[in-house]
Amino acid sequence: MNFDLDDESRLLKETVTRFVEEELMPLEPAVLAREANGDGFRLTEEELKPLYDKCRELGLWGLDCPVETGGADLPAIALVGVNEALGRTVVPFSFPPDSPNLHMLLETANEQQKEKYLEPYARGEMVSAIAISEPGAGADPSGMNTRAVKDGDDWVINGRKIWISGVDTADFTIVMAVTDPEKGSRGGISAFLIDKDTPGFEIARKIPMIGGSSTFEVVFDDCRIPAGQLLGKEGAGFGPMQTRLVVRRLQMGAWCLGMATRALDMLCEYANQRTTFGHLLADRQAIQWWIADAEVRIHCLKLMLWDAATKQDNGQDVRTEASMIKLYGTELATDILDNTMQTYGAMGMTKELPLQQMAQHVRTMRIFEGPSEVHRWVIARNKLRAYA
Ligand SMILES: Cc1cc2nc3c(=O)[nH]c(=O)nc-3n(C[C@H](O)[C@H](O)[C@H](O)COP(=O)(O)OP(=O)(O)OC[C@H]3O[C@@H](n4cnc5c(N)ncnc54)[C@H](O)[C@@H]3O)c2cc1C
């Protein structure tokens, strides 16, 4: 398999790498200080505005959006480099729009929904959230209870969702609900588009998470929406939801690659400077083995990402590859970040370095988009099936 990037993809990767180094990295100390002082893990409006201006100037917008929506329609292989570069910094910034919901909309939106949601979303004029998880159904979304019932020309939604990211600022939320309890995930779960401020759609509480982020618990209390807010076919919500999970899992693998390579760079730089007991840390076999293992595993992750992206660009089903990447990438980044923090000693425990922020972020990544144990189970189940 040939993993060479074409000229356009290589140029894009260089542009994004430069953007991260020149525009995002200088903001890292302020972002870390803000979080350490309890002022939120965030960029200010004054910091965000010039970043968006620069993105537009460089064409770093709508990278995976279709050309007809003003996007660049880049192949998955090019996006690996983009997300790897973004993963190298803890500055909470990504190029609009967020890919997973974009792909779910592309797969399901009808003409009216394209005009009302997809096109402004692709232009970065709208932001969205996704509400799948419930207090009683997280890793296993097929157990969800939130119910949507047809009433004349409307749908009425009742239930509760939890751990929902970004719903406080979202213009619309894609909400998964049961439309046929008998069929469940096999034809009985549908997706709906719910606008912010829709009566009966309430944020019940904000939940602070590790790493300075927050999620939200959301309640649907006789939330009435017109029939036109059904996204895709009734009962066929589970498939497009899986599409968006695959997109996010590949993206997460590339973020992990970025985090791991930054941590390894920092480990090697420090090991070559710091002397203990008359020797550089770089001379210690314990440290060398961490470096060797990190280098090998990073190389494996890179190949896994390029393989999956190439297959995706060829129209192949990469659900299993995405599971393997999400599992391997998050666990690899966890280990490399931990070893780098250990190498830095007390300095590695400070909130002045990005390491602890990355470590907390990757810790949450081992839960969302499917916990590691569920991915191991799915990978094993698929393998065993071939021998049954
Ligand atoms: C930071 C963050 C952001 C999130 N954002 C969103 C969002 O925007 N929208 C949304 O809908 N959800 C979101 N979630 C929720 C996330 O998808 C769920 O937390 C996740 O799917 C796990 O569900 P759960 O927490 O209910 O754990 P459970 O399903 O209760 O599982 C608990 C643990 O049991 C083990 N386990 C479960 N099943 C198996 C199995 N088959 N085999 C072996 N072990 C198993 C695993 O160790 C797992 O961690 C977010 C979560 C986090 C942490």
The ligand as an ORCA input file, in Angstrom:
! r2SCAN-3c Opt
* xyz 0 1
  C     -15.489     13.991     28.460
  C     -16.686     13.231     27.973
  C     -17.475     13.778     26.971
  C     -18.618     13.102     26.527
  N     -19.408     13.685     25.573
  C     -20.545     13.047     25.170
  C     -21.419     13.663     24.221
  O     -21.164     14.774     23.720
  N     -22.559     13.021     23.871
  C     -22.889     11.794     24.377
  O     -23.928     11.267     24.017
  N     -22.077     11.189     25.292
  C     -20.914     11.776     25.699
  N     -20.095     11.184     26.633
  C     -20.505      9.906     27.224
  C     -19.681      8.703     26.765
  O     -19.963      8.368     25.451
  C     -20.015      7.551     27.763
  O     -19.514      7.945     29.024
  C     -19.383      6.255     27.355
  O     -20.029      5.725     26.227
  C     -19.444      5.229     28.501
  O     -20.725      5.156     29.058
  P     -20.913      5.205     30.665
  O     -20.161      6.348     31.193
  O     -22.364      5.113     30.954
  O     -20.208      3.870     31.174
  P     -20.878      2.419     31.306
  O     -21.610      2.063     30.084
  O     -21.591      2.346     32.610
  O     -19.550      1.541     31.422
  C     -18.706      1.665     32.590
  C     -17.471      0.834     32.414
  O     -17.840     -0.555     32.310
  C     -16.938     -1.245     31.486
  N     -17.695     -1.904     30.413
  C     -18.853     -1.498     29.838
  N     -19.255     -2.372     28.888
  C     -18.319     -3.364     28.851
  C     -18.129     -4.546     28.077
  N     -18.986     -4.907     27.102
  N     -17.042     -5.316     28.316
  C     -16.155     -4.974     29.275
  N     -16.269     -3.868     30.046
  C     -17.324     -3.070     29.830
  C     -15.951     -0.205     30.926
  O     -14.777     -0.211     31.722
  C     -16.689      1.117     31.120
  O     -15.822      2.219     31.269
  C     -18.951     11.827     27.082
  C     -18.136     11.266     28.088
  C     -17.024     11.957     28.530
  C     -16.164     11.328     29.591
*
